[in-house]
Amino acid sequence: MEREAYSARIDRAIALIDRKIDQDLSLDRLADEAGISPFHFHRVFSALTGESVHALTTRIRMERALALTRRGKPLQWKAIAIEVGYRSTDVFSRAFKRHFGCSPSEFDIEQWWSKRPDREAAMSVSRYFLRPAPALPADFRVETENRPEAQLLVSRAIGGYVDASKLIRAYGLIRAAASSLGVSMPGRLAGASQDDPELTPLSRCRYDFTLEVPAGTRTPDGLTTARRAAGRWATTRVRGDLNAVDRAWNLLFKSWLPSSKLDLRAAPAEEIYHRTPEEIGWEQFDLTLAIPLEN
């Protein structure tokens, strides 16, 4: 079997971990999801992700725990521990300290960033990190809308923030699928980071290109299928270069969201493409930025 086929299978297993992060999934269950023999699954998983199943699951749990502290309504650490799969606060606290080097209550993002191994690379990628919330301009327009449930084709790049060729390759796969299926991409193509680059090493960050397709569409080789649940979203349109996109994300997350008093839903934010790279290249963008809200 080709590497690409294995990658898609491992992506299915990781998607299951994401969906069931509050549960302890057996190796057999994950191997079955991936369609790989349990005897070989762990070795294939580690070879393609650079992490063991346990390491990746723990990392996602820790990052999800911190994300829950930022979603709006404050949660107690006990509730957070349960939501990310720990039945004991003590066990959660020990795992957190092994991962971040401090207890949950002591965690400080700026202090953690000062010791982050890929700090310089991360700062060069985005102006978002560790920047104070900018003043909210009067002309910064945000709308809320309900989006229906949708079937998605998914093409994933891991480490695309540090190696743009991985993003281009993932995009090429989704573009080829759209062409073969006769699906127009503008408005249906989106990009979604499955990890928070503020906390996840850039080499581990997963970025998905997704394409809305009719229900029942077959999954082309090298891609996986996902479902976007129906829900409420906050959206803003941005046109320009990476700095313009970065500024819009800053305004949306750091300025508009706190002032709105709305809470985030547990789903990835999206960049919806109105014009594709074939039209305007990879240095200019015409996007709708969308963040998921509690209904």
C-alpha positions as CSV (number, residue, x, y, z in Angstrom):
1,M,0.0,0.0,0.0
2,E,1.3,3.5,-0.9
3,R,2.3,5.9,1.8
4,E,-0.5,8.3,0.8
5,A,-3.1,5.6,1.5
6,Y,-1.6,4.9,4.9
7,S,-1.6,8.6,5.7
8,A,-5.4,8.8,5.0
9,R,-6.0,5.8,7.2
10,I,-4.0,7.2,10.1
11,D,-5.9,10.5,9.7
12,R,-9.1,8.6,10.3
13,A,-7.7,7.2,13.6
14,I,-6.6,10.7,14.7
15,A,-10.0,12.1,13.8
16,L,-11.5,9.4,16.1
17,I,-9.1,10.5,18.9
18,D,-10.3,14.1,18.4
19,R,-13.9,13.1,18.5
20,K,-13.6,10.8,21.5
21,I,-10.9,12.7,23.5
22,D,-12.9,12.2,26.7
23,Q,-12.6,8.4,26.3
24,D,-9.8,5.9,26.5
25,L,-9.7,4.3,23.1
26,S,-8.1,0.9,22.7
27,L,-5.4,0.2,20.2
28,D,-7.7,-2.3,18.6
29,R,-10.4,0.3,18.2
30,L,-8.0,2.8,16.6
31,A,-6.5,0.1,14.3
32,D,-10.0,-0.9,13.2
33,E,-10.8,2.7,12.4
34,A,-7.7,2.9,10.3
35,G,-8.2,-0.4,8.6
36,I,-4.7,-1.6,9.7
37,S,-3.8,-4.7,11.5
38,P,-3.4,-4.1,15.3
39,F,-0.1,-5.9,15.1
40,H,1.3,-3.2,12.7
41,F,-0.8,-0.2,13.7
42,H,1.4,1.4,16.3
43,R,4.5,1.2,14.2
44,V,2.7,2.7,11.1
45,F,1.2,5.4,13.4
46,S,4.5,6.4,14.9
47,A,6.3,6.4,11.5
48,L,3.8,8.7,9.9
49,T,3.1,11.1,12.8
50,G,6.4,11.1,14.6
51,E,4.6,10.4,17.9
52,S,3.2,7.4,19.6
53,V,-0.5,7.0,20.0
54,H,-0.2,7.8,23.7
55,A,2.0,10.9,23.1
56,L,-0.4,12.3,20.5
57,T,-3.4,11.6,22.7
58,T,-1.9,13.3,25.7
59,R,-0.8,16.3,23.7
60,I,-4.3,16.8,22.3
61,R,-5.8,16.4,25.7
62,M,-3.5,19.0,27.3
63,E,-4.0,21.5,24.5
64,R,-7.8,20.9,24.6
65,A,-7.7,21.5,28.3
66,L,-6.1,24.9,27.9
67,A,-8.5,25.7,25.0
68,L,-11.4,25.1,27.4
69,T,-10.1,27.8,29.7
70,R,-10.4,30.3,26.8
71,R,-13.8,29.4,25.4
72,G,-15.9,31.8,27.4
73,K,-17.6,30.6,30.5
74,P,-14.9,29.7,33.0
75,L,-14.7,26.0,34.0
76,Q,-13.1,24.4,37.1
77,W,-10.1,22.2,36.4
78,K,-12.1,19.2,37.7
79,A,-14.7,19.7,34.9
80,I,-11.9,20.3,32.4
81,A,-10.1,17.1,33.4
82,I,-13.3,15.1,32.9
83,E,-14.0,16.6,29.5
84,V,-10.5,15.7,28.2
85,G,-10.6,12.1,29.5
86,Y,-9.3,12.1,33.0
87,R,-11.5,10.8,35.8
88,S,-9.1,12.0,38.5
89,T,-8.0,15.6,38.9
90,D,-4.7,14.4,40.4
91,V,-3.9,12.2,37.4
92,F,-4.8,15.1,35.1
93,S,-2.5,17.5,37.1
94,R,0.4,15.1,36.9
95,A,0.0,14.6,33.2
96,F,-0.3,18.4,32.7
97,K,2.9,19.0,34.7
98,R,4.8,16.4,32.7
99,H,3.7,18.0,29.5
100,F,4.0,21.7,30.3
101,G,6.4,21.6,33.3
102,C,4.0,23.2,35.8
103,S,0.6,22.6,37.3
104,P,-2.6,23.8,35.5
105,S,-3.1,26.7,37.9
106,E,0.5,27.9,37.4
107,F,0.5,27.8,33.6
108,D,1.5,31.1,32.1
109,I,1.5,31.4,28.3
110,E,4.3,34.0,28.1
111,Q,6.5,32.1,30.4
112,W,5.9,28.9,28.5
113,W,6.7,30.7,25.2
114,S,10.0,31.9,26.6
115,K,11.2,28.3,26.8
116,R,9.4,27.0,23.6
117,P,12.0,25.3,21.4
118,D,10.5,26.6,18.1
119,R,9.7,30.1,19.4
120,E,11.6,32.0,16.8
121,A,10.0,30.0,14.0
122,A,6.5,30.5,15.4
123,M,7.0,34.2,15.8
124,S,8.2,34.5,12.2
125,V,5.1,32.6,11.0
126,S,2.5,34.9,12.6
127,R,2.1,38.2,14.2
128,Y,-0.7,36.8,16.2
129,F,1.2,35.2,19.0
130,L,1.7,37.1,22.3
131,R,0.4,40.3,20.8
132,P,-2.0,42.4,22.9
133,A,-5.6,42.7,21.7
134,P,-5.8,45.5,19.1
135,A,-8.3,48.3,19.4
136,L,-11.5,47.3,17.6
137,P,-12.1,49.6,14.6
138,A,-15.6,51.0,14.0
139,D,-15.6,49.5,10.5
140,F,-14.6,45.9,11.5
141,R,-17.8,44.1,10.4
142,V,-18.7,40.7,11.9
143,E,-21.9,38.9,11.1
144,T,-23.4,35.8,12.7
145,E,-25.0,33.1,10.6
146,N,-26.3,29.6,10.9
147,R,-24.5,27.1,8.6
148,P,-26.1,23.8,7.7
149,E,-24.6,20.4,8.2
150,A,-22.2,19.5,5.4
151,Q,-20.2,16.5,4.2
152,L,-16.6,17.4,3.7
153,L,-13.6,15.9,1.8
154,V,-10.4,16.5,3.8
155,S,-6.8,16.9,2.6
156,R,-4.4,17.2,5.5
157,A,-0.9,18.8,5.8
158,I,1.1,18.2,8.9
159,G,3.9,20.7,9.5
160,G,2.7,23.1,6.8
161,Y,3.5,26.2,8.8
162,V,7.2,25.4,8.6
163,D,7.2,23.7,5.1
164,A,4.8,25.4,2.7
165,S,5.3,22.6,0.1
166,K,3.2,20.4,2.4
167,L,0.3,22.9,2.3
168,I,0.6,23.2,-1.5
169,R,0.6,19.4,-1.9
170,A,-2.5,19.0,0.3
171,Y,-4.2,21.7,-1.6
172,G,-3.3,20.0,-4.9
173,L,-5.1,16.8,-3.7
174,I,-8.3,18.7,-2.9
175,R,-8.2,20.6,-6.1
176,A,-7.8,17.4,-8.1
177,A,-10.7,15.9,-6.3
178,A,-12.9,19.0,-7.0
179,S,-12.0,18.8,-10.6
180,S,-12.8,15.0,-10.9
181,L,-16.1,15.5,-9.1
182,G,-17.1,18.6,-10.9
183,V,-17.4,20.6,-7.7
184,S,-16.7,24.4,-7.8
185,M,-14.3,25.4,-5.1
186,P,-15.0,29.1,-4.3
187,G,-17.2,29.3,-1.2
188,R,-17.0,25.5,-0.6
189,L,-13.2,25.3,0.0
190,A,-12.0,26.1,3.5
191,G,-8.8,25.8,5.5
192,A,-8.9,24.8,9.2
193,S,-6.1,24.4,11.7
194,Q,-6.9,21.3,13.8
195,D,-4.3,22.5,16.4
196,D,-3.5,25.7,18.2
197,P,-0.1,26.9,16.9
198,E,0.2,29.0,20.0
199,L,0.5,25.7,22.0
200,T,1.4,23.0,19.5
201,P,4.9,22.6,18.0
202,L,4.6,23.9,14.4
203,S,6.0,20.7,13.1
204,R,3.0,18.9,14.6
205,C,0.3,21.3,13.6
206,R,-2.4,19.8,11.4
207,Y,-4.0,22.0,8.7
208,D,-6.9,20.7,6.7
209,F,-8.2,21.8,3.4
210,T,-11.9,20.9,3.3
211,L,-14.3,20.8,0.4
212,E,-18.1,20.8,0.8
213,V,-19.6,18.0,-1.3
214,P,-23.0,16.5,-1.8
215,A,-23.9,13.8,0.8
216,G,-22.9,10.4,-0.3
217,T,-19.9,11.6,-2.5
218,R,-17.3,8.9,-2.7
219,T,-14.0,9.6,-1.0
220,P,-11.1,9.9,-3.5
221,D,-7.8,8.2,-2.8
222,G,-5.6,10.1,-0.4
223,L,-8.5,12.1,1.2
224,T,-10.7,11.4,4.1
225,T,-14.3,12.3,4.8
226,A,-15.7,14.4,7.7
227,R,-18.9,16.1,8.7
228,R,-19.4,19.7,9.7
229,A,-22.2,19.9,12.2
230,A,-24.9,22.5,11.7
231,G,-24.3,25.5,14.0
232,R,-23.9,29.2,14.5
233,W,-20.8,31.0,13.3
234,A,-19.3,34.5,13.5
235,T,-17.8,35.6,10.2
236,T,-15.8,38.5,8.7
237,R,-14.5,39.0,5.2
238,V,-10.8,39.9,4.6
239,R,-8.9,40.7,1.4
240,G,-5.2,41.2,1.2
241,D,-1.9,39.7,2.1
242,L,-0.9,37.5,5.1
243,N,-0.6,40.6,7.3
244,A,-4.2,41.5,6.6
245,V,-5.4,38.0,7.3
246,D,-3.3,37.9,10.5
247,R,-4.7,41.3,11.7
248,A,-8.3,40.1,11.0
249,W,-7.8,37.0,13.1
250,N,-6.4,39.1,15.9
251,L,-9.4,41.4,15.8
252,L,-11.9,38.6,15.6
253,F,-10.5,36.4,18.4
254,K,-8.8,38.9,20.7
255,S,-11.0,42.0,20.4
256,W,-14.5,41.2,18.9
257,L,-15.1,37.9,20.6
258,P,-14.5,39.1,24.2
259,S,-16.6,42.2,23.6
260,S,-19.4,40.1,22.1
261,K,-19.9,38.0,25.3
262,L,-20.4,35.0,23.1
263,D,-18.9,31.6,23.8
264,L,-17.0,29.4,21.4
265,R,-18.1,25.9,20.3
266,A,-15.6,23.1,20.3
267,A,-14.9,23.1,16.5
268,P,-12.1,24.4,14.4
269,A,-12.2,28.0,13.1
270,E,-12.2,28.2,9.3
271,E,-10.8,30.2,6.4
272,I,-13.4,30.0,3.6
273,Y,-11.9,30.7,0.1
274,H,-13.8,33.0,-2.2
275,R,-10.9,33.0,-4.7
276,T,-8.5,30.1,-5.1
277,P,-4.7,30.2,-5.4
278,E,-5.0,29.6,-9.1
279,E,-6.7,33.0,-9.4
280,I,-4.6,35.1,-7.0
281,G,-1.6,33.0,-6.0
282,W,-0.4,32.1,-2.5
283,E,0.5,35.7,-1.3
284,Q,-2.9,37.3,-1.7
285,F,-6.2,36.2,-0.1
286,D,-9.9,36.7,-0.4
287,L,-11.4,34.9,2.6
288,T,-14.2,34.7,5.1
289,L,-12.9,34.0,8.5
290,A,-15.4,32.0,10.5
291,I,-15.4,31.0,14.2
292,P,-17.9,28.5,15.7
293,L,-20.2,29.8,18.4
294,E,-22.4,28.1,21.0
295,N,-26.0,28.0,19.7
